[in-house]
Structure formats: structure tokens, C-alpha cells
């Protein structure tokens, strides 16, 4: 298992995900989206695993409204804005190789053990 948790330090669900793996003594790598976002390659891999752009973006956030993401014409422009502003991602994003989840999903993580 090669677990990566992409999240925000102050996010409650991210802390719960970290606790889940700590309690089971499963090593993981935490990547703070406030400091370092996802690379294009990581983004494409996660997007493919979770089912697309709409599963990754937090459309209820203030930043989403401020940047008018919903009104951008092309999917590429929306993805570019998402990569430029990593705080738009729903968190936590948990990766295990090619598999990934968005949000707190212990029922899926259990199958990875």
C-alpha cells in the first residue's frame, strides 16, 4: 500500500482520514493542498479514478463563486482554474496507487488493506 492523503490542515474530514490510517498503523504521506497542490499527472490519475471533474471540485465553496468557475466556457479552463487554486478541491483526496477516493470513505479504504 502506498497511501497519499491530499487535504487541508484545518479540514475535519482530512483529520479523520489521517486518524483512520494512524489507528491501523498504515503508513501514509500527507500533502497539504494549501502549500502544494496536485500536479497535472496526479490530477489526471485521480480524476480518472473518481469519475471526473465534478467529483473533485467543491462547488459550494466561496472561492468557487468568487472565481466564477461555473461560468467558464470549456472544461479545460475549469480544470486549469482548479489546478491554479488547489483550495477548490473537495478533501480529503486519498490515493492508493491508481485507486483514489474523495471525501471520508473508510468502507473503500478497508478494501485496500
C-alpha positions in Angstrom: 0.0 0.0 0.0 1.2 3.4 -0.9 -1.3 5.9 0.7 -1.2 9.6 -0.1 -3.7 12.0 1.6 -4.2 15.3 -0.1 -6.0 17.7 2.2 -6.2 20.9 4.2 -4.6 21.0 7.7 -7.8 22.5 9.2 -10.3 20.2 7.4 -12.2 17.9 9.8 -12.6 15.1 7.2 -8.9 15.2 6.4 -8.1 14.8 10.1 -10.5 11.9 10.3 -8.8 10.2 7.3 -5.4 10.7 8.9 -6.7 9.2 12.2 -8.1 6.2 10.3 -4.7 5.3 8.8 -2.8 6.0 12.1 -5.1 3.8 14.1 -4.5 0.9 11.7 -0.7 1.6 11.7 -0.8 2.1 7.9 1.9 4.5 6.7 0.8 7.4 4.6 2.1 10.6 3.1 0.2 13.9 3.8 0.3 16.6 1.2 -1.1 20.0 2.3 -3.2 21.5 -0.6 -2.6 25.0 0.9 1.1 24.7 0.2 1.3 22.2 -2.7 -1.5 21.3 -5.0 -1.8 18.3 -7.2 0.4 18.0 -10.3 -1.2 17.6 -13.7 -0.4 13.9 -13.8 -1.7 13.3 -10.3 -4.8 15.3 -11.1 -5.5 13.2 -14.3 -5.0 10.0 -12.4 -7.3 11.0 -9.5 -9.9 12.4 -11.9 -10.0 9.1 -13.8 -10.3 7.0 -10.6 -13.1 9.1 -9.0 -15.2 9.7 -12.1 -14.4 13.2 -13.4 -14.0 16.8 -12.7 -17.3 17.3 -10.9 -16.4 14.7 -8.2 -13.3 16.7 -7.3 -14.4 20.3 -7.2 -16.1 21.8 -4.2 -18.9 23.7 -5.9 -20.2 25.0 -2.6 -17.1 26.9 -1.6 -16.8 30.7 -1.6 -13.8 30.6 -3.8 -15.7 28.7 -6.5 -18.3 31.5 -6.6 -15.6 34.3 -6.5 -13.7 32.8 -9.4 -17.0 32.2 -11.4 -15.9 28.6 -12.2 -19.4 27.6 -13.2 -19.4 30.2 -15.9 -16.2 29.2 -17.6 -16.8 28.0 -21.2 -14.6 25.0 -21.5 -13.8 22.0 -19.3 -10.1 22.7 -19.9 -10.5 26.3 -18.5 -12.3 24.9 -15.4 -9.5 22.3 -14.9 -6.8 24.9 -15.2 -8.5 27.1 -12.6 -8.8 24.1 -10.3 -5.1 23.3 -10.6 -4.2 27.0 -10.1 -6.4 27.2 -6.9 -6.0 23.9 -5.1 -8.4 25.0 -2.3 -11.2 24.3 -4.7 -10.7 20.5 -4.3 -13.0 18.5 -2.1 -11.0 17.0 0.7 -9.5 14.6 1.6 -8.3 13.0 -1.6 -6.8 9.6 -0.7 -4.8 7.8 -3.2 -3.5 4.2 -3.2 -1.6 3.7 -6.4 -4.2 4.1 -9.3 -7.2 3.9 -6.9 -8.5 7.1 -5.3 -11.4 8.4 -3.2 -12.7 11.9 -2.5 -14.1 12.6 1.0 -14.1 10.4 4.1 -14.7 6.8 2.7 -13.5 4.2 5.3 -15.6 1.5 3.6 -13.5 1.8 0.5 -10.2 2.1 2.3 -10.9 -1.1 4.2 -10.9 -3.0 0.9 -7.3 -1.6 0.3 -5.9 -3.3 3.4 
